[in-house]
Amino acid sequence: MSKNSFFISSKNMLGRAHKIINIVSVFFQLCFFVLHCRNFFLT
């Protein structure tokens, strides 16, 4: 029983980590896009 609940909690933590990783990847993509546009407009 406790093993099953531990598995469920670890699964929830993995899902949360996956969401955080998705948010971070989107943030980095936006940063690279902004830097690319800035370089494009400056030159």
C-alpha positions as CSV (number, residue, x, y, z in Angstrom):
1,M,0.0,0.0,0.0
2,S,2.7,2.5,1.0
3,K,4.8,1.4,-2.0
4,N,1.8,2.2,-4.3
5,S,1.2,5.7,-2.8
6,F,5.0,6.4,-3.1
7,F,4.8,5.4,-6.8
8,I,1.8,7.7,-7.3
9,S,3.6,10.6,-5.6
10,S,6.8,10.1,-7.6
11,K,4.7,10.0,-10.7
12,N,3.0,13.3,-9.8
13,M,6.5,14.8,-9.1
14,L,7.7,13.7,-12.5
15,G,4.7,15.2,-14.1
16,R,5.3,18.5,-12.3
17,A,9.0,18.4,-13.3
18,H,8.0,17.8,-16.9
19,K,5.8,20.9,-16.8
20,I,8.6,23.0,-15.4
21,I,11.0,21.7,-18.1
22,N,8.4,22.6,-20.8
23,I,8.1,26.1,-19.3
24,V,11.8,26.6,-19.1
25,S,12.3,25.4,-22.7
26,V,9.6,27.8,-24.0
27,F,11.3,30.6,-22.0
28,F,14.7,29.8,-23.6
29,Q,13.1,29.7,-27.0
30,L,11.6,33.1,-26.4
31,C,14.9,34.5,-25.2
32,F,16.7,33.2,-28.3
33,F,14.0,34.6,-30.6
34,V,14.2,38.0,-28.9
35,L,18.0,38.0,-29.2
36,H,17.8,37.0,-32.8
37,C,15.3,39.7,-33.6
38,R,17.4,42.3,-31.8
39,N,20.5,41.3,-33.7
40,F,18.5,41.4,-37.0
41,F,17.2,44.9,-36.3
42,L,20.6,46.2,-35.0
43,T,22.5,45.2,-38.2
